Every structure is written in C-alpha cells, then in structure tokens.
Amino acid sequence: MPLELTRRSTAHGVRIELRGDLVHLHTEGLVTTVSELLTQQGRPAELVLDCSGVTAVDSSGLSSLLMIRRMTNAARVPLHLTQRPLRLERMLEVTGTRAYLTAPEEARTASRQSDRTSAASEESIPARKSPPDSSS
C-alpha cells in the first residue's frame, strides 16, 4: 500500500499524518516533504509525525525516520512520533532506536552528558588480582 501523507498546520507547527506502508518503495516522499518543510522560510516550531495509519515498516522506513531525526535536530525543530503502531514500536525497540527517535532533544543531550560525566569519573579496576610474586 503506498504511503499517503496529509500535512496539517497546528498551533505549534506542522502535523504530517502517515497512512500506508513506510517501506523502501514509499519513503522518499516523506523525507522530501520534511526536508522542504525544514528548509522553507518560516519553518515550523515543531514537527509531529502521526504514525497511526502506518500499516507496514521495513529497514528503509526506519532509515527514513532516522534521517528525519537528524534533519530536525540540525534545524532545531522538535520531532514527535505519535500514535506509533505496535509493528513500528517493536522495530524501534529491537533496533535500539526508540529513545533516539522518541525522546525530546533535551533529554537525549542530558543523557549523553550524564554518560560522559560517568565515564570521566570511572577508574580502572583489574578483572582479577594478580597472583603473589613467588620469585622472592
């Protein structure tokens, strides 16, 4: 089933409703639409992708969502994936991309900062103690 996009202006930005298969044959239109939206004069304050009508998703569909996340990050436009069907939710979970695609930028930045702080305060501990030196 081809992917149909319905674009609606909202009080806070733009909502794009997705209906159909988010698969290799149909993802280019979504990425192009978002790219044009983010590069036009007066870009939206936020972008909502309503996924309630997604009937199938493959690795190309996931790749397009990751590309859109990178584009919205670069444009400093918050991205929200709403009404995610179970098939999409499972793919995000299995691939480890759920937090990256669904967490607000501030939360992801704070998490990365926390990880760096934790890594900076770590100390190396040997996995096992060395046997006592018996040469003396």
C-alpha positions, -999 to 999 in steps of 0.1 A, spaced: 0 0 0 15 34 -10 24 58 17 0 88 18 9 120 36 -16 146 49 0 178 61 -18 200 86 -8 232 103 -13 233 140 -10 260 167 26 248 174 39 237 140 31 210 114 15 176 117 20 150 90 -3 121 91 11 89 76 -12 63 60 2 31 43 35 13 41 66 30 54 88 8 32 116 12 7 93 20 -23 75 48 -5 99 66 19 114 91 -5 82 113 -5 82 116 33 119 125 35 115 151 7 84 166 23 101 170 56 133 184 40 113 210 21 94 219 52 125 224 73 143 245 46 115 269 38 112 304 52 92 303 84 98 266 93 76 251 119 82 254 156 77 216 159 70 186 136 46 158 145 46 126 125 13 109 133 21 72 126 -14 58 134 -20 49 98 13 31 92 5 -5 81 40 -18 75 75 -7 82 109 -20 70 145 -10 74 142 17 48 113 31 67 133 31 99 162 47 80 139 75 68 128 82 103 164 84 115 172 107 86 143 129 96 155 130 132 189 142 120 173 169 98 151 181 126 180 182 151 200 202 126 171 226 121 165 227 159 128 217 153 114 192 179 102 160 163 74 139 178 64 104 166 29 99 178 3 71 177 30 45 169 15 12 159 28 -20 176 48 -30 145 67 3 145 72 2 183 87 -33 180 111 -23 153 123 7 174 127 -15 204 146 -43 186 169 -19 168 176 2 199 164 34 182 133 41 203 149 65 227 167 84 199 136 88 179 111 95 206 129 113 235 130 151 234 164 165 223 170 180 258 166 145 274 189 129 249 215 157 254 213 153 292 217 116 289 248 120 268 262 145 293 255 121 321 272 93 303 303 115 297 304 125 334 301 89 345 329 78 321 351 106 333 347 96 369 353 59 363 385 42 374 401 11 360 398 -20 382 416 -52 373 393 -81 364 412 -104 388 440 -99 412 475 -108 401 489 -139 419 515 -130 445 550 -127 432 567 -160 442 602 -151 428 615 -136 460 
